[in-house]
Amino acid sequence: MAEHVIKMPDVGEGVAEAELVEWHVAVGDLVREDAILAAVMTDKATVEIPSPVDGKVSWLGAEIGDTVAVGSALVKIEIAGDAPAPTPMDDGQGEAPIAEGMAPEGETLPAPPAEKIEKPREPAQAEKPAAPAKKPAPAPAATGAPRPEGERPLASPAVRLRAREAGVDLRQVAGSGPAGRISHDDLDAFIARGSAPAAAGLRPNTSVDEIKVVGLRRRIAEKMQIAKARIPHITYVEEVDVGALEDLRGKLNAEKRPEQAKLTLLPFLARAIVRAVAEQPQINAIYDDEAGIVHRHGGVHIGIAAQTPSGLVVPVLRHAEARDLWDCAAEIGRLAEAARSGTATREELSGSTITITSLGALGGVATTPVINHPEVAIVGVNKMMVRPMWDGTQFVPRKMMNLSSSFDHRVVDGWDAAVFVQRLKTLIETPALLFVGE
């Protein structure tokens, strides 16, 4: 047996190191060429690292959350043969592809072998059908393999994620790997059998999953901690009648040209913020609390908080003051798609001077948004709902929405916060004012 060393590849753009955010394998796992071994995260993207060879994982060089330098040993794989295979970093032929779809210019990725490596078997088993996990399970095992109470099943993070999505309790799955480790094949076989838990009725669940905070989740946590530790928040909640704006939005969408983006509430709110901060420029600002300087910006760069599969990111609608309603809608849509797909650039995710946050239909009645440090204000959008409102003679149904806005009390006084939100309320309730002077 020979040993193949896989080093941390150069992920490009001058990056010297990356954070390890996920292992897809463990020591003892058999892997085939092009199988994903790990995922690393840089400031710009998450990159998957494939295996260039077939073999058995014998060593892992880092733990999740560690920062790994380019060129350092990451994984060792035992391969068949006597001479060690060259590593991607040292073979003199350039670097190996670091992720699916990322082959060097002029080359294509090799197709994965049709056959996968099988675990060594005893001589008596040599003529049995391959892939034991795929053959029908004996009747006693069809009901699962319960583990002793409190014992945590062994499985990779990717297998645990698939099990959660499929609603499978991994304690009921028999593992075929070392020490009973559960593989993707074991999970597939369990799901294919349609197995149910062996025990009938309810029983306590004493399992505890330890999830290390890494990658984007850790960066979000650090930023939220800084914002709450440094900024004394004041939150102001006001209800707004959005009936007239919703009527206008519906008419504009019905008459829009095919190439125009569909209007949501956000472009209207962005226009309202532009108008409101023109009267209160201290709201559209960045506070450098270490230098004791408030930077009031003429340009209105609105961060749009967006939930993605990886976590919360804030792409930036730049120079909203120079965009009309349709341009705002198109740019917000483009930024949202870039955030969801993970293709947003560093420039698109930085430089905001005020932020909008919205949970859509899940927005609740009121929220307490956390300011996007080092900004001094954030405008929170709550869900719309029809409420009975008194018009002076009777209660009438009106489409209402709350705005929950937070401010840095070191820079923005409560009175100024109230004036700002009331101006937003007026502009939204009388949407024709959004276009006066254009």
C-alpha positions in Angstrom: 0.0 0.0 0.0 1.1 3.5 -0.8 0.0 6.8 0.8 -1.3 9.8 -1.2 -1.1 13.2 0.5 -3.7 15.8 -0.5 -2.7 19.3 0.3 -4.8 22.4 0.7 -5.1 23.8 -2.8 -4.7 27.4 -4.0 -8.3 28.6 -4.2 -7.2 31.7 -6.1 -7.5 35.5 -5.8 -4.5 35.8 -3.5 -6.1 33.7 -0.7 -3.4 32.3 1.5 -5.6 30.3 3.9 -9.2 29.1 4.3 -11.4 27.9 7.1 -12.4 24.2 7.2 -16.2 24.2 7.5 -17.1 20.5 6.9 -15.6 17.0 6.6 -17.4 14.7 4.2 -15.2 11.7 5.3 -13.7 10.2 8.4 -10.6 8.1 9.1 -11.3 4.6 7.8 -13.7 5.6 5.0 -13.3 4.3 1.6 -13.5 6.9 -1.1 -13.5 7.0 -4.9 -12.0 9.5 -7.2 -13.9 12.8 -7.4 -15.7 12.1 -4.1 -15.9 15.2 -2.0 -13.6 15.1 1.0 -14.1 18.5 2.6 -15.4 22.0 2.2 -13.4 25.1 3.0 -14.6 28.7 3.2 -12.7 31.9 2.2 -13.9 35.5 2.5 -15.6 35.1 -0.9 -16.9 31.5 -1.3 -17.2 28.0 0.0 -15.1 25.5 -2.0 -15.4 21.7 -2.0 -12.2 19.6 -2.2 -12.5 16.3 -4.2 -10.3 13.3 -3.9 -8.0 12.7 -6.9 -7.6 9.0 -6.2 -9.5 5.9 -5.0 -8.4 4.6 -1.6 -8.9 4.6 2.2 -8.7 7.7 4.4 -5.9 7.2 6.9 -5.4 10.7 8.3 -7.2 14.0 8.6 -5.0 17.1 9.1 -7.5 19.6 10.7 -10.7 19.9 12.7 -13.8 21.8 11.6 -13.3 25.5 12.3 -9.5 25.4 11.9 -7.7 27.8 9.5 -5.7 25.8 7.0 -2.8 27.4 5.0 -2.5 26.8 1.3 0.0 24.0 0.6 -0.3 22.3 4.0 -1.3 18.6 4.3 -5.0 18.1 4.6 -5.8 14.4 4.0 -3.8 11.2 3.6 -5.3 8.3 1.6 -4.0 4.8 1.4 -4.0 3.6 -2.2 -3.2 0.4 -4.0 0.4 0.0 -5.3 3.9 0.4 -4.1 5.0 3.9 -5.3 3.3 6.9 -3.7 1.2 8.9 -6.2 2.3 12.5 -6.7 0.3 15.2 -4.9 -1.5 17.9 -6.7 0.8 20.6 -5.3 4.1 18.8 -6.1 3.7 17.0 -9.5 4.9 19.9 -11.6 1.8 19.7 -13.8 -0.2 22.5 -12.1 -2.9 22.2 -9.5 -5.7 19.8 -9.5 -9.3 21.0 -9.8 -10.6 22.1 -6.4 -14.3 21.7 -7.0 -16.8 20.5 -9.4 -16.9 22.7 -12.5 -13.5 24.3 -11.6 -11.0 22.5 -13.8 -8.0 24.4 -15.1 -8.5 26.3 -18.4 -8.5 24.1 -21.4 -9.2 20.9 -19.4 -12.3 19.0 -18.3 -12.8 17.1 -15.1 -12.6 13.3 -15.4 -15.8 11.4 -15.1 -16.1 9.4 -11.9 -15.5 5.6 -12.2 -18.5 3.5 -12.7 -17.5 1.1 -10.0 -16.9 2.1 -6.4 -14.4 0.5 -4.0 -15.7 -2.3 -1.9 -14.7 -3.1 1.6 -12.3 -6.1 2.0 -14.3 -9.3 2.6 -13.5 -12.7 4.1 -12.7 -15.5 1.6 -16.0 -17.2 2.3 -17.8 -14.0 1.1 -15.8 -13.5 -2.0 -18.5 -14.8 -4.4 -21.4 -13.0 -2.8 -23.0 -10.1 -4.6 -21.2 -6.8 -4.3 -22.4 -3.7 -2.3 -23.7 -5.5 0.8 -25.7 -2.4 1.9 -27.8 -2.8 -1.2 -28.9 -6.4 -0.7 -32.1 -7.2 1.0 -31.7 -7.0 4.8 -32.6 -10.0 7.0 -36.0 -9.8 8.5 -34.8 -9.0 12.1 -32.9 -6.0 10.9 -35.8 -4.5 8.9 -37.1 -2.8 12.0 -33.8 -0.9 12.6 -30.9 -1.2 14.9 -31.6 0.7 18.1 -28.6 1.7 20.1 -28.3 1.9 23.9 -30.0 5.0 25.4 -27.7 8.0 25.2 -25.2 6.5 22.7 -24.6 8.8 19.8 -24.5 7.1 16.3 -21.4 7.7 14.3 -21.9 9.5 11.0 -20.5 12.4 8.9 -22.2 15.8 9.0 -23.5 15.2 5.4 -25.2 11.9 6.5 -26.7 13.6 9.6 -28.1 16.4 7.4 -29.7 13.9 4.9 -31.1 12.0 7.8 -32.7 15.1 9.4 -34.2 16.1 6.0 -35.6 12.6 5.6 -36.9 12.4 9.1 -34.8 9.4 10.0 -33.5 8.7 13.5 -29.9 7.6 13.0 -30.1 5.5 16.2 -32.3 3.1 14.2 -29.8 2.7 11.3 -27.3 -0.1 11.3 -23.8 1.2 10.4 -21.5 -0.9 8.2 -18.4 1.2 8.8 -15.7 1.0 11.4 -17.1 1.1 14.9 -20.6 1.0 13.4 -20.2 4.3 11.4 -23.2 5.0 9.3 -22.5 5.7 5.6 -24.7 7.2 2.8 -25.3 3.6 1.6 -26.5 2.5 5.0 -28.9 5.4 5.1 -30.1 4.7 1.5 -30.8 1.1 2.4 -32.7 2.0 5.6 -34.9 4.5 3.7 -35.4 2.0 0.8 -36.7 -0.6 3.4 -39.2 1.9 4.7 -38.1 0.9 8.2 -39.9 2.2 11.3 -38.5 2.5 14.8 -38.5 -0.8 16.6 -40.1 0.5 19.8 -43.8 1.4 19.7 -45.2 4.4 21.5 -43.4 7.4 22.9 -40.0 7.4 24.5 -37.6 10.0 25.7 -34.9 11.3 23.4 -31.7 11.9 25.4 -29.4 12.6 22.4 -27.4 15.8 22.2 -25.8 17.0 19.0 -22.7 19.1 19.3 -22.5 21.6 16.4 -19.4 23.7 16.2 -20.1 27.2 15.0 -18.0 27.7 11.9 -17.9 29.4 8.6 -20.6 32.0 7.8 -22.5 31.1 10.9 -19.5 32.1 13.1 -19.0 35.3 11.2 -22.7 36.2 11.7 -22.3 35.4 15.4 -19.2 37.6 15.7 -20.9 40.5 14.0 -24.1 40.3 16.0 -22.0 40.1 19.2 -20.1 43.3 18.2 -23.4 45.1 17.3 -25.1 44.3 20.6 -22.0 44.9 22.8 -21.1 48.3 21.3 -24.4 49.8 20.2 -27.0 50.9 22.7 -30.2 50.1 20.7 -33.4 52.1 20.7 -36.3 50.4 18.9 -39.3 52.4 17.6 -42.4 50.5 16.4 -45.2 52.3 14.3 -48.1 50.9 12.4 -48.6 52.0 8.8 -51.6 51.8 6.5 -50.3 50.3 3.3 -53.6 50.0 1.4 -53.0 52.9 -1.0 -49.4 51.7 -1.7 -50.6 48.1 -2.3 -53.2 49.4 -4.8 -50.6 51.4 -6.6 -48.2 48.4 -6.6 -50.8 46.1 -8.1 -51.7 48.6 -10.9 -48.0 49.2 -11.8 -47.3 45.4 -11.9 -50.4 44.9 -14.1 -49.1 47.4 -16.6 -45.4 46.8 -16.5 -43.4 45.9 -19.6 -42.1 42.3 -19.9 -38.5 43.3 -19.4 -39.3 45.2 -16.1 -38.9 43.5 -12.8 -42.0 42.8 -10.6 -42.4 45.4 -7.9 -42.4 44.2 -4.3 -42.7 46.4 -1.2 -38.9 46.9 -0.9 -38.4 49.3 -3.9 -41.1 51.6 -2.4 -39.5 51.4 1.0 -36.1 52.1 -0.5 -37.5 55.3 -2.2 -39.1 56.3 1.1 -35.8 55.9 2.9 -34.0 58.0 0.3 -36.6 60.8 0.8 -36.5 60.6 4.6 -32.7 60.6 5.0 -32.4 63.6 2.8 -34.2 65.5 5.6 -32.2 63.7 8.4 -28.7 62.9 7.0 -27.5 61.8 10.5 -29.6 58.6 9.9 -27.7 57.7 6.8 -24.3 57.3 8.5 -21.5 55.1 9.7 -20.2 55.6 13.3 -16.5 54.9 13.8 -16.8 54.6 17.6 -13.0 54.0 18.0 -12.1 57.3 16.4 -15.2 59.1 17.6 -16.3 60.2 14.1 -19.7 60.0 12.4 -19.4 59.7 8.7 -22.6 61.1 7.1 -23.0 59.8 3.5 -24.5 61.7 0.6 -25.0 58.4 -1.3 -27.7 56.1 0.1 -26.4 52.6 0.0 -29.2 50.3 1.4 -28.3 46.9 2.8 -31.0 44.3 2.1 -30.8 41.6 4.7 -31.4 38.3 3.0 -31.8 34.8 4.4 -29.8 32.2 2.4 -29.2 28.4 2.9 -25.9 29.3 4.5 -27.2 32.0 6.8 -27.9 35.7 6.8 -26.1 38.0 4.3 -26.6 41.7 3.5 -26.2 42.6 -0.2 -26.1 46.3 -0.9 -28.3 48.4 -3.2 -25.8 51.1 -4.1 -26.8 54.7 -4.8 -30.5 54.1 -4.3 -30.9 57.9 -4.6 -30.0 57.6 -8.3 -32.4 54.8 -9.1 -36.0 54.9 -10.1 -38.6 52.4 -8.8 -38.0 49.9 -11.6 -34.3 50.1 -11.4 -34.4 49.5 -7.6 -36.7 46.4 -8.2 -34.3 44.9 -10.8 -31.2 45.5 -8.7 -32.8 44.1 -5.5 -33.8 41.0 -7.4 -30.4 40.5 -8.9 -28.7 40.9 -5.5 -31.1 38.5 -3.8 -30.4 35.8 -6.4 -26.6 36.4 -6.1 -26.9 36.0 -2.3 -29.0 32.8 -2.5 -26.7 31.2 -5.0 -23.5 32.2 -3.1 -22.1 34.2 -6.1 -22.3 37.7 -4.5 -19.0 39.4 -4.5 -17.3 41.1 -1.5 -18.2 44.5 -3.0 -21.8 43.5 -3.3 -21.8 42.5 0.4 -20.2 45.6 1.9 -20.5 49.3 2.1 -24.1 49.8 3.2 -25.0 53.0 5.1 -28.5 51.9 6.3 -30.2 48.5 6.2 -33.7 47.1 5.6 -34.6 43.8 7.2 -37.8 41.8 6.4 -39.1 38.3 7.2 -41.9 38.6 4.7 -45.0 36.6 5.8 -43.1 35.4 8.9 -42.5 39.0 10.0 -44.7 38.9 13.0 -46.4 41.8 14.7 -43.2 43.5 15.9 -39.5 42.8 16.0 -36.4 44.3 17.5 -33.9 44.4 14.6 -30.1 44.4 15.4 -28.3 47.2 13.8 -25.8 46.3 11.0 -22.6 47.6 12.7 -21.2 50.2 12.1 -24.4 51.7 10.7 -26.6 53.7 13.0 -30.1 52.6 11.8 -32.0 49.6 10.5 -35.6 49.6 9.3 -37.6 46.4 10.0 -40.6 45.3 8.0 -43.3 43.3 9.7 -46.0 41.3 7.9 -49.1 42.9 6.4 -52.5 42.0 7.9 -56.1 43.4 7.7 -57.1 45.1 11.0 -60.2 47.0 12.1 -59.3 50.7 12.2 -61.5 53.5 13.5 -62.2 56.2 10.9 -64.0 58.6 13.2 -67.5 57.1 12.8 -67.0 53.3 12.5 -64.4 50.5 12.3 -63.3 49.7 8.8 -61.0 47.0 7.5 -57.6 48.3 6.5 -54.4 46.6 5.3 -51.8 47.5 8.0 -48.2 46.8 8.6 -45.8 47.6 11.4 -42.4 49.1 10.9 -39.9 48.1 13.7 -36.8 50.3 13.4 -33.7 50.3 15.6 -31.2 53.2 16.1 -27.8 53.7 17.6 -28.7 55.9 20.7 -25.2 57.3 20.8 -25.8 59.1 17.5 -29.6 59.2 17.1 -31.9 60.7 19.8 -35.3 59.2 20.4 -37.0 62.3 19.0 -35.0 62.1 15.8 -35.8 58.4 15.5 -39.5 59.1 15.8 -39.4 62.0 13.3 -37.6 59.6 10.8 -40.2 56.8 11.2 -43.1 59.2 11.0 -41.7 60.6 7.7 -41.5 57.0 6.4 -45.1 56.4 7.5 -46.3 59.6 5.6 -44.5 58.6 2.4 -45.8 55.0 2.5 -49.4 56.0 3.3 -49.4 58.7 0.6 -47.2 57.0 -2.1 -47.7 59.8 -4.6 -45.2 61.8 -2.4 -42.5 59.3 -3.4 -42.5 60.6 -7.0 -42.9 64.4 -6.3 -39.9 66.2 -7.6 -38.6 63.4 -9.8 
